[in-house]
Amino acid sequence: MLSELFPNLKVEKLWEATVETIYMTAISVFATFILGIILGLLLFLTSRGNLWENKTINKIVAAVVNVFRSIPFIILIILLIPFTKFMVGTMLGANAALPALIIGAAPFYARMVEIALREIDKGVIEAAQSMGATTWHIISKVLLPESMPALISGITVTAIALVGYTAMAGVVGAGGLGNLAYLEGFQRSNPDVTFIATVVILLLVFILQWLGDFATQKLDKR
């Protein structure tokens, strides 16, 4: 039945491409979550009136975040070719996409982290300070727990964007469903392959959104 509806589709290639997309998304989401929180905390803590107020560092971090957040992803892949070859040794395959995916998504998520932290009631932070809490305790016991629902919601949005990024990376040889849709579908005039690859990408997006919404609801104590 499947072979009749989609005569050009090879299930083993679809499965391989799906696994590659999940792999690229999972690794880049994890790295983006860690790096984005670090950058977001730096942006928040070094801003005016906060624990590590430092105008110079804040401007440097903000400039780095703004620059990499503004570069279109397909251009970023090209710009990072020398760095990717140095890190991975090749420009082809799922691993080759990871540097561009992480560098492209982390600044985007860092701004979401900063916004989430700014929404925390200043009184909660001041109360922790008055009780003698160290900066690390304020970060680990106040800032991150209080903002966690927003952080999870933000990483969900970022993860969905990363699925789209993996599809773009696939066009330049990074593998995954984007590569399948382009090489096996578009270039070989097999619209059924392109259609199925698109459907699987949409399914991944719906699953990520559901998981993100579920986790956010569980963490939100309001």
Secondary structure, DSSP 8 states (H G I E B T S, - for coil): -HHHHSTT--HHHHHHHHHHHHHHHHHHHHHHHHHHHHHHHHHHHTSTTSTT--HHHHHHHHHHHHHHHHS-HHHHHHHTHHHHHHHHS-SSSHHHHHHHHHHHHHHHHHHHHHHHHHTS-HHHHHHHHHTT--HHHHIIIIIHHHHHHHHHHHHHHHHHHHHHHHHHHHHTT--HHHHIIIIIIITTT-HHHHHHHHHHHHHHHHHHHHHHHHHHHHH---
